[in-house]
Amino acid sequence: MSSNQAIDGGPIGSASRVTLHFSLSLEDGSVIDSNFDQTPATLSIGDGNLPLGFEEHLLGMSGGQQESFTVLPEKAFGQHNPSNIQHVKRNSFAADMALSEGLVVSFADANKGELPGVIQTIGEDEVTVDFNHPLAGKNLIFKVAIIAVENLAAEAQ
């Protein structure tokens, strides 16, 4: 299937697999991610891997359709939460670890899961780490071109 050929398995619903091209940018126009010059992505609606606001805008779209829309923080990665900024003792980091502002460091949460944090500032005794998602508090501008829609609910019957 060429990326210009649309396959329409009906409108996108809560149990659809969707192949699409997309771009994600911020209000200032800076592009965060795009696959318009690459192989299209295939994703499943309702699997919990996509921001709710992104899925909501896709619902009802069909193969061949293109659209741009804005997703507000509440339906994407949430608002920036000041309590997610933590101060960690400098000696908590390995002595040979080269810390720099903007560096993403993986920490273990209370359940031993991975929790990424972004180094904000480095002091002599303390390092400030932001555990908010990097896109928290931002309006996200999506542009999508739907290539194919497969209705998985119909296949299951």
C-alpha positions in Angstrom: 0.0 0.0 0.0 1.5 3.4 -0.9 1.2 6.1 1.7 -1.0 8.1 -0.8 -3.6 5.4 -1.1 -6.4 5.7 1.6 -8.2 2.6 2.9 -11.5 3.3 4.5 -12.8 0.7 6.9 -15.5 3.1 8.1 -15.2 6.0 10.6 -12.7 5.7 13.4 -14.4 4.3 16.5 -13.4 3.2 20.0 -12.0 -0.2 18.6 -10.2 1.0 15.5 -6.7 0.5 14.3 -5.6 3.6 12.4 -2.7 4.2 10.1 -1.8 7.8 9.7 0.7 10.6 9.2 0.9 13.1 12.0 2.8 16.1 13.2 2.8 17.5 16.7 3.8 21.1 17.3 3.5 23.8 20.0 1.6 27.1 19.6 4.9 28.8 18.7 5.2 26.6 15.6 8.0 24.5 16.9 7.6 20.9 15.7 8.0 18.3 18.4 7.4 15.2 16.2 6.3 14.4 12.7 6.2 11.3 10.4 4.9 13.1 7.3 8.3 12.3 5.6 8.4 8.8 6.9 6.5 5.6 7.1 3.0 6.2 8.6 2.3 5.2 12.2 -0.3 2.6 13.1 -2.1 2.9 16.4 -5.0 1.4 18.3 -7.8 3.6 19.6 -8.5 3.0 23.3 -5.3 1.1 24.2 -4.3 3.8 26.7 -1.1 4.8 24.7 -2.5 8.0 23.3 -3.6 11.3 24.9 -7.4 11.3 25.4 -7.7 14.6 23.5 -5.9 13.2 20.5 -8.1 10.1 20.3 -11.3 12.2 20.7 -10.4 14.3 17.7 -9.8 11.2 15.6 -13.1 9.6 16.4 -15.4 9.8 13.3 -12.6 10.5 10.8 -12.2 8.2 7.8 -9.4 7.1 5.5 -8.3 10.0 3.2 -9.3 12.7 5.7 -6.9 15.4 6.9 -7.3 17.7 9.8 -5.6 20.0 12.2 -6.7 20.4 15.8 -5.5 21.7 19.2 -5.5 19.5 22.3 -5.5 21.3 25.6 -3.2 20.2 28.5 -6.2 18.7 30.5 -6.7 16.2 27.7 -3.0 15.6 26.9 -0.2 15.6 29.5 -1.9 17.6 32.2 -1.1 21.0 33.7 2.4 21.7 34.9 2.4 20.8 38.6 4.9 22.7 40.9 4.8 19.9 43.4 6.4 17.6 40.8 9.6 19.7 41.0 11.9 18.1 43.6 15.2 19.0 45.2 17.6 16.1 45.4 20.9 16.0 47.3 23.8 16.3 44.9 25.5 13.3 46.5 22.5 11.1 45.6 23.9 11.0 42.1 26.9 8.8 41.1 30.1 10.8 41.6 31.1 10.1 38.0 27.7 11.1 36.5 28.1 14.2 34.3 25.0 16.3 35.3 23.8 19.1 33.0 20.7 21.2 32.8 18.1 19.6 30.5 19.5 16.1 31.1 16.8 13.4 31.5 17.6 11.1 34.4 15.8 7.9 35.3 14.7 7.5 38.9 12.9 4.6 40.6 9.5 5.5 42.0 7.9 4.0 45.2 6.9 0.9 43.2 10.4 0.5 41.7 9.0 1.7 38.4 11.0 4.0 36.1 10.3 7.7 36.6 12.1 10.2 34.3 13.1 13.6 35.6 14.7 16.6 33.9 17.6 18.3 35.6 16.6 22.0 36.0 19.4 23.5 38.1 22.6 22.1 39.6 23.8 23.5 42.9 26.8 22.6 45.0 24.7 20.6 47.4 21.3 20.2 45.7 20.0 19.4 42.2 16.5 20.6 41.1 14.6 17.9 39.1 11.3 18.4 37.3 9.2 15.2 37.1 6.5 16.9 35.0 6.0 15.5 31.5 8.0 17.8 29.2 4.7 18.7 27.4 2.7 19.3 30.6 0.9 22.6 30.6 1.2 23.1 26.8 -1.5 23.3 24.1 -0.6 20.7 21.5 -1.3 21.3 17.8 -1.8 18.1 15.8 -2.0 17.7 12.0 -3.2 14.3 10.8 -3.7 12.6 7.5 -5.6 9.3 7.9 -4.3 6.6 5.6 -6.3 3.6 6.7 -9.0 2.6 9.3 -9.6 -0.9 10.4 -12.6 -1.6 12.6 -11.3 -4.2 15.1 -14.8 -4.7 16.7 -16.2 -5.9 13.4 -13.2 -8.3 12.9 -13.9 -9.8 16.4 -17.4 -10.8 15.5 
